[in-house]
Amino acid sequence: MKKVTILIPCYNEAKTIEEVVSRVVNSDVSDKEIIIIDDCSNDGTKEILKNLSLKVDKIFYHKKNSGKGACIRTGLEHVTGEIVIIQDADLEYDPNDYKKLIKPINDFKADIVYGSRFVGSEGKRTLYFWNRVANYFLTTFSNICTNINLSDMETGFKCFKTSAIKNINLVENGFGFEPEVTAKLAKKKYKFYEVGITYQGRTYEEGKKIRAIDGVKAIFCIIKYNFFT
């Protein structure tokens, strides 16, 4: 079994970070490394993380809020596993699905596995209609540009061979990470897989952070990283 590094970007998740870490620690992956990157939280998350330091392998603290992509770059500098999984610090994605993400890499020599919220029979919380429309548009537009038939390009639950994700130069600081990493890995002709995952989406009142402006930025990122880099 390959060693798996779980990267947890974290910003103002005091309500969920302890439970997320507990679920990751207890996930059914025997050889794992857990790295948390706090993006200058100001809601008490940092104090909670200090109490969790003995449960995880590494914690890094950004001095200023820089975004999800910046957190992932920081984490990638310290990865020792052969496989990397991105785990958001909320409770939307379930660590019990790790083996689903890893299986195509172990069994089918996949390089990248996306956990799709829109395929499979697993339970999924139903929420915002227009967010789903925006996701469908962005995924379709990305697919047109990459010629890869994904159902959920914007998923926050992504799994990579470490050698693959370290073979590209990531620059996006925010949620533009999702279209950027997809475009750059597609250009390298890596083998993509998707698996259905459980999804417990949260409302904006519960702390959901992505906004309409992030969708606009994603369009520019899709164009930029498919055609101009």
Long-range contacts (C-beta under 8 A, 24 or more apart in sequence): 1-30, 1-31, 1-106, 2-31, 2-81, 2-82, 2-83, 2-102, 2-105, 2-106, 3-31, 3-32, 3-33, 3-80, 3-81, 3-82, 3-83, 4-29, 4-31, 4-32, 4-33, 4-81, 4-82, 4-83, 4-84, 4-85, 4-98, 4-102, 5-32, 5-33, 5-34, 5-35, 5-75, 5-79, 5-80, 5-81, 5-83, 5-84, 5-85, 5-162, 6-32, 6-33, 6-34, 6-35, 6-84, 6-85, 6-87, 6-95, 6-98, 7-35, 7-37, 7-71, 7-72, 7-75, 7-76, 7-79, 7-84, 7-85, 7-86, 7-87, 8-34, 8-35, 8-36, 8-37, 8-87, 8-88, 8-89, 9-37, 9-39, 9-68, 9-71, 9-72, 9-75, 9-86, 9-88, 9-89, 10-36, 10-37, 10-38, 10-39, 10-41, 10-45, 10-49, 10-71, 10-89, 11-38, 11-39, 11-40, 11-41, 11-45, 11-65, 11-68, 11-71, 11-89, 11-209, 12-41, 12-42, 12-43, 12-45, 12-207, 13-41, 13-43, 13-45, 13-89, 13-90, 13-207, 14-41, 14-43, 14-44, 14-45, 14-48, 15-207, 16-89, 16-90, 16-91, 16-207, 17-45, 17-48, 17-49, 17-52, 17-89, 18-48, 18-52, 19-91, 20-87, 20-88, 20-89, 20-90, 20-91, 20-95, 21-52, 21-55, 21-56, 22-55, 23-94, 23-95, 23-96, 24-87, 24-95, 25-55, 25-56, 26-95, 27-95, 27-96, 27-98, 28-96, 28-98, 28-99, 29-98, 29-99, 29-102, 31-81, 32-81, 33-57, 33-58, 33-79, 33-80, 33-81, 34-58, 35-59, 35-60, 35-75, 35-78, 35-79, 36-60, 36-89, 37-62, 37-71, 37-72, 37-74, 37-75, 38-62, 39-65, 39-66, 39-67, 39-68, 39-70, 39-71, 40-64, 40-65, 40-66, 66-173, 67-172, 67-173, 67-174, 67-175, 67-177, 68-173, 68-174, 68-175, 68-177, 69-170, 69-171, 69-172, 69-173, 69-174, 69-175, 69-176, 69-177, 69-180, 70-173, 70-174, 72-170, 72-177, 73-170, 76-165, 76-166, 76-170, 79-162, 79-166, 81-162, 82-161, 82-162, 82-163, 83-159, 83-160, 83-161, 83-162, 84-159, 84-160, 84-161, 84-162, 84-165, 85-157, 85-158, 85-159, 85-160, 86-156, 86-157, 86-158, 86-159, 87-157, 88-156, 88-157, 90-202, 90-207, 90-208, 91-200, 91-202, 92-156, 92-199, 92-200, 92-201, 92-202, 93-156, 93-157, 93-197, 93-199, 94-197, 94-198, 94-200, 96-198, 97-122, 97-157, 97-195, 97-197, 97-198, 100-195, 100-196, 100-197, 101-157, 101-159, 101-195, 101-197, 102-159, 103-195, 104-193, 104-195, 105-159, 105-161, 108-191, 108-193, 109-191, 110-161, 110-191, 110-192, 110-193, 111-160, 111-161, 111-164, 111-185, 111-190, 111-191, 111-192, 112-158, 112-159, 112-160, 112-161, 112-164, 112-165, 112-185, 112-190, 112-191, 112-192, 112-193, 113-158, 113-159, 113-160, 113-192, 113-193, 113-194, 113-195, 114-150, 114-152, 114-153, 114-155, 114-157, 114-158, 114-159, 114-192, 114-193, 114-194, 114-195, 115-152, 115-155, 115-157, 115-158, 115-159, 115-194, 115-195, 115-196, 115-197, 116-150, 116-151, 116-152, 116-155, 116-194, 116-195, 116-196, 116-197, 117-152, 117-155, 117-197, 117-199, 117-201, 118-151, 118-152, 119-151, 119-152, 119-194, 119-195, 119-196, 120-195, 120-196, 120-197, 121-196, 122-196, 122-197, 122-198, 122-199, 123-198, 123-199, 124-198, 124-199, 124-200, 124-201, 125-199, 125-200, 125-201, 127-201, 127-202, 127-203, 134-212, 134-215, 138-179, 138-215, 138-218, 138-219, 138-222, 141-219, 141-222, 142-179, 142-182, 142-183, 142-222, 142-226, 145-183, 145-222, 145-223, 145-226, 145-227, 146-182, 146-183, 146-186, 146-187, 146-226, 147-186, 148-182, 148-186, 148-192, 150-182, 150-192, 150-194, 151-194, 152-194, 153-178, 153-179, 153-182, 154-178, 154-179, 154-218, 155-197, 157-197, 160-185, 164-188, 164-190, 172-221, 174-214, 174-217, 175-210, 175-214, 175-217, 175-218, 176-214, 176-217, 176-218, 176-221, 178-218, 179-218, 179-221, 179-222, 179-225, 180-221, 180-225, 183-221, 183-222, 183-225, 183-226, 184-225, 184-229, 186-226, 187-226
